[in-house]
Amino acid sequence: MIYLDYNATTPLDERVLAAMLPFLSTYYGNPSSLYRHGRLVRSAIDTAREQLAALVGVSAAQIIFTSGGTEANNLALATLSPNAGFAVSAIEHPSILEPAQYLTTQGHDLTLLAVDSNGTITQDAINQLISRQPQLVSMMLANNETGVLQPVAAYAEQLKANNILIHTDAVQALGKIPVAFNQLNVDLMSVSSHKIYGAKGCGALIVGKDVTIKPILRGGGQERNLRSGTENVAAIVAFGKAAELAHSELNQRNEHLLALRTLLEKQLATIPHLTIFAQHTPRLANTVLFGIDEVDGEMLVMRLDKKSIAVSSGSACASGGSLPSHVLLAMGVEEGQAKTAVRVSLGMSNTAVEIADFVTTLKSLITQ
Ligand code: PLP
């Protein structure tokens, strides 16, 4: 199989697997237990926390481990005070958009921040928002479909000057670009392990030093009372190791991905009626969202699957329906063209040969 869907999920790095395996067998203790078998496991969690903290430039105490990016996003929105207004961008992942919609039924006023035709949140949207004085704004750092990077640091600085809390969903950005919590001027940030070659079902919310959050899970008081539930130890250890590797290998990974994407886009340019969305906007080095006029994206994904090539149409996390991508619609792409969208997202183990095979197969499928 040629796997070209790394924004959906990544395979577990072998080094990460090696680090987590002992915590699925030998070291099975409960980290809350006071005896040595438990303390040893607790110290492995502490190490993972330090490793993740180093990747994003915070202190370990600022990290709350969760079951993934979805939970971290839900937890971030749960900071809202009763009836407080808030805003999210129109291109957020469903794990922000859905809880945001739910919160409107609970008395919170929601503003959707518009994006321009390149998929970037507009300065106008930010300017207009300030007069509404929301308590919190959530804007993602990198979009999962287009890969477009958002000017979070600049907007956050402006919003913070008006005492507005900022959350960023950095799930897709982590491990692909430098993600420094403090330089982003944000108060809350979500990350996820399975996008950086860690295990699925583990993520974290990074919390600013002077920010108070409210738990959505109550119970045994783990994670400083902010996320109860016995820790997913092996997955947390894996997240730590994956973070350590992403930290030390970031430049090398980025160079590889950018070289492959340049090659891919050059070859895609030879296909008539093909558009690469947001091509000339700062994007993640691994992501290409394209569409071929009159060719249904989902059908292409299915045909490519028959040739053992895995890509996604629109957002993989939310796939299953045939609705056009909400991200492309927000960019002003008309519905017909939005339905042509196919996303290729590259990863560490992809090769130039795979790119060439993909483009050859794609060409053969559209001329059938
Ligand atoms: N946020 C973004 C931007 C994502 O792309 C995803 C997953 O695709 C998530 C959040 C959800 O993360 P998780 O799968 O860890 O719940």
Boltz pocket constraint, residues with backbone or C-beta under 6 A from the ligand:
constraints:
  - pocket:
      binder: B
      contacts: [[A, 7], [A, 8], [A, 67], [A, 68], [A, 69], [A, 70], [A, 71], [A, 73], [A, 93], [A, 95], [A, 140], [A, 142], [A, 143], [A, 144], [A, 169], [A, 171], [A, 172], [A, 191], [A, 192], [A, 193], [A, 194], [A, 201], [A, 202], [A, 203], [A, 317]]
      max_distance: 6.0
